[in-house]
Amino acid sequence: MKKALLILAGSVFVLAGCQDEAPSEPIGKAPAEQASENVTVTVTEGIQTIQSAATSTLRPETEQTEQPRLTHTARNSLDWEGPYFGTLPCADCSGIATTLTLNFDGTYSYDQTYLGKGEEGEYKSTGEFVWNSKGDTITLSKEDDSQQFFVAENALMMLDVDGNKVEGEMADNYTLVQQE
């Protein structure tokens, strides 16, 4: 009970200090050092309405255009750099043991061993790769037939000659897995 009375008494004092008294002098007649040329004061039936025509001083109007949002892509969101391993299907052998290492500077090394072919079934190359405009696919240099790979989380998916993901029962066999 004492707490309620104390809170009530405190509220009375606070509200007593907040009276709706009109200023003795209209705001429009304030001293020159307080007046602003960007403020319009209108007095209607004793009620003052203030409108400000202030503009933002944070950035000039020409710079207030909205910046494009950063789009998250495999290129800027995933840890794609490093070696990828897998065994790709082969038409005339038991598989192609493949290692593709992607470097942050846009270079790669590509090692393939055609299983069951001996030394003549080894292929090694290096070159530069490029990202597509969406930032989700890389294309190896022409020396490697411009082979394309879709970049996924910890994996590269080999694409067909038209740049499409391989579909069907064998689709999983066209994936290289990233190793740490």
NORVENWO-V593430 format. One line per field, one symbol per residue. burial: 1 if it has 16 or more other ideal C-beta (glycine too) atoms within 10 Angstrom, else 0. Layout:
burial = ???
This chain:
burial = 000000000000000000000000000000000000000000000000000000000000000000000000110001010001010101000001111111000001011111000000000000001011001111111001001111100011111000000100000001110100
